[in-house]
Amino acid sequence: MADSCEDCPEILKTKFQVDSLELCIKKQDVKIEEVRGIQEARDIEHEAMIRGLTSRMDNMANEFDSFKKNIDSKIGEMNSSVNTKIDAMEKSIPTMFENSVNALLAKIAKWLLISVGVLLAVIILAVTRPVLIDALDELHNKIENVEVIE
């Protein structure tokens, strides 16, 4: 009877249903493993992307730091250069002022001396004119009164 129970359609049906459920469970296990594999692959991909992004950000931070140091040094050099030029200009302003004042005074003195010379010449001519006219008249008279001796 044992053989007959195993061949019973209800038992066979139940065995078939159990086998079907086991296949469904295995199918679900395979799907779960597939999803786990896909998720692990995505996680690995995301970790690689994050590592790449982190290394890029570190590289950019290093480049920005070197750029900042470079700019700071250039600005420092420019500040010192500008400061030295401004100091030199501050030192040269009094000498430039003195030179320009001296040049102006020299021009004033030159024209003053020229005008004094012209004025003296006019005064001398005005004072000596009557004497010169008298001397010329006397010379003229002597020439007219000269007797030619033969």
C-alpha positions as CSV (number, residue, x, y, z in Angstrom):
1,M,0.0,0.0,0.0
2,A,2.9,2.1,0.4
3,D,3.5,2.0,-3.3
4,S,-0.1,2.9,-3.9
5,C,0.1,6.0,-1.7
6,E,3.0,7.3,-3.5
7,D,1.3,6.9,-6.8
8,C,-1.9,8.5,-5.5
9,P,-2.8,11.5,-7.6
10,E,-3.3,13.7,-4.6
11,I,0.2,12.9,-3.3
12,L,1.7,13.3,-6.8
13,K,-0.1,16.6,-7.1
14,T,1.2,17.7,-3.7
15,K,4.7,16.6,-4.7
16,F,4.4,18.5,-7.9
17,Q,3.2,21.6,-6.0
18,V,6.1,21.2,-3.5
19,D,8.6,20.9,-6.4
20,S,6.9,23.8,-8.1
21,L,7.2,25.9,-4.9
22,E,10.9,24.9,-4.5
23,L,11.5,26.0,-8.1
24,C,9.7,29.3,-7.4
25,I,11.9,29.7,-4.3
26,K,15.0,28.9,-6.3
27,K,13.8,31.3,-9.0
28,Q,13.3,34.0,-6.4
29,D,16.7,33.2,-4.9
30,V,18.3,33.6,-8.3
31,K,16.5,36.9,-8.8
32,I,17.6,38.0,-5.4
33,E,21.2,37.1,-6.2
34,E,20.9,38.9,-9.5
35,V,19.6,42.0,-7.8
36,R,22.4,41.7,-5.2
37,G,25.0,41.3,-8.0
38,I,23.6,44.3,-9.8
39,Q,23.6,46.3,-6.6
40,E,27.1,45.3,-5.7
41,A,28.2,46.2,-9.2
42,R,26.5,49.6,-8.8
43,D,28.1,50.1,-5.4
44,I,31.5,49.3,-6.8
45,E,30.9,51.6,-9.7
46,H,29.7,54.4,-7.3
47,E,32.8,53.8,-5.0
48,A,35.0,54.1,-8.0
49,M,33.3,57.3,-9.2
50,I,33.5,58.7,-5.6
51,R,37.2,57.9,-5.5
52,G,37.8,59.5,-8.9
53,L,35.8,62.6,-7.8
54,T,37.7,62.8,-4.5
55,S,41.0,62.5,-6.3
56,R,39.9,65.2,-8.8
57,M,38.8,67.4,-5.9
58,D,42.1,66.9,-4.1
59,N,44.0,67.7,-7.4
60,M,41.9,70.9,-7.8
61,A,42.5,71.9,-4.2
62,N,46.2,71.5,-4.7
63,E,46.1,73.4,-8.0
64,F,44.1,76.2,-6.3
65,D,46.5,76.3,-3.4
66,S,49.5,76.6,-5.8
67,F,47.6,79.2,-7.8
68,K,46.8,81.1,-4.7
69,K,50.5,81.0,-3.6
70,N,51.6,82.0,-7.0
71,I,49.2,85.0,-7.1
72,D,50.1,86.0,-3.5
73,S,53.8,86.0,-4.4
74,K,53.2,88.0,-7.6
75,I,51.0,90.5,-5.7
76,G,53.7,90.7,-3.0
77,E,56.4,91.4,-5.7
78,M,54.1,93.9,-7.3
79,N,53.4,95.7,-4.0
80,S,57.1,95.9,-3.2
81,S,57.9,97.1,-6.8
82,V,55.2,99.8,-6.5
83,N,56.3,100.8,-3.1
84,T,59.9,101.2,-4.2
85,K,58.7,103.3,-7.2
86,I,56.5,105.5,-5.0
87,D,59.4,105.9,-2.5
88,A,61.7,106.9,-5.4
89,M,59.1,109.4,-6.7
90,E,58.6,110.9,-3.2
91,K,62.4,111.3,-2.9
92,S,62.7,112.9,-6.4
93,I,59.8,115.3,-5.9
94,P,61.8,117.9,-3.9
95,T,64.7,117.8,-6.3
96,M,62.3,118.1,-9.3
97,F,60.7,121.1,-7.6
98,E,64.1,122.7,-6.8
99,N,65.2,122.1,-10.4
100,S,62.0,123.6,-11.8
101,V,62.2,126.6,-9.5
102,N,65.9,127.0,-10.3
103,A,65.1,126.9,-14.0
104,L,62.3,129.4,-13.6
105,L,64.6,131.7,-11.6
106,A,67.3,131.3,-14.2
107,K,64.9,132.4,-16.9
108,I,63.6,135.3,-14.9
109,A,67.2,136.4,-14.1
110,K,68.2,136.0,-17.8
111,W,65.3,138.2,-19.0
112,L,65.9,140.6,-16.1
113,L,69.6,141.0,-17.0
114,I,68.7,141.4,-20.7
115,S,66.1,144.1,-19.9
116,V,68.6,145.8,-17.5
117,G,71.2,145.7,-20.3
118,V,68.8,147.2,-22.8
119,L,67.7,149.8,-20.3
120,L,71.3,150.7,-19.5
121,A,72.1,150.9,-23.3
122,V,69.1,153.2,-23.7
123,I,70.1,155.3,-20.7
124,I,73.7,155.4,-21.9
125,L,72.6,156.5,-25.4
126,A,70.3,159.1,-23.9
127,V,73.0,160.5,-21.7
128,T,75.8,160.4,-24.3
129,R,73.7,161.6,-27.2
130,P,74.2,165.3,-26.6
131,V,77.9,164.7,-26.0
132,L,78.1,162.7,-29.3
133,I,76.1,165.4,-31.2
134,D,78.4,168.1,-29.8
135,A,81.5,166.0,-30.7
136,L,80.1,165.4,-34.2
137,D,79.3,169.1,-34.7
138,E,82.8,170.0,-33.6
139,L,84.3,167.5,-35.9
140,H,82.1,168.8,-38.7
141,N,83.2,172.4,-38.0
142,K,86.9,171.4,-37.9
143,I,86.6,169.6,-41.2
144,E,85.0,172.7,-42.8
145,N,87.5,175.0,-41.3
146,V,90.5,173.1,-42.2
147,E,92.9,174.8,-44.5
148,V,94.5,172.8,-47.0
149,I,98.2,173.7,-47.3
150,E,99.8,173.2,-50.6
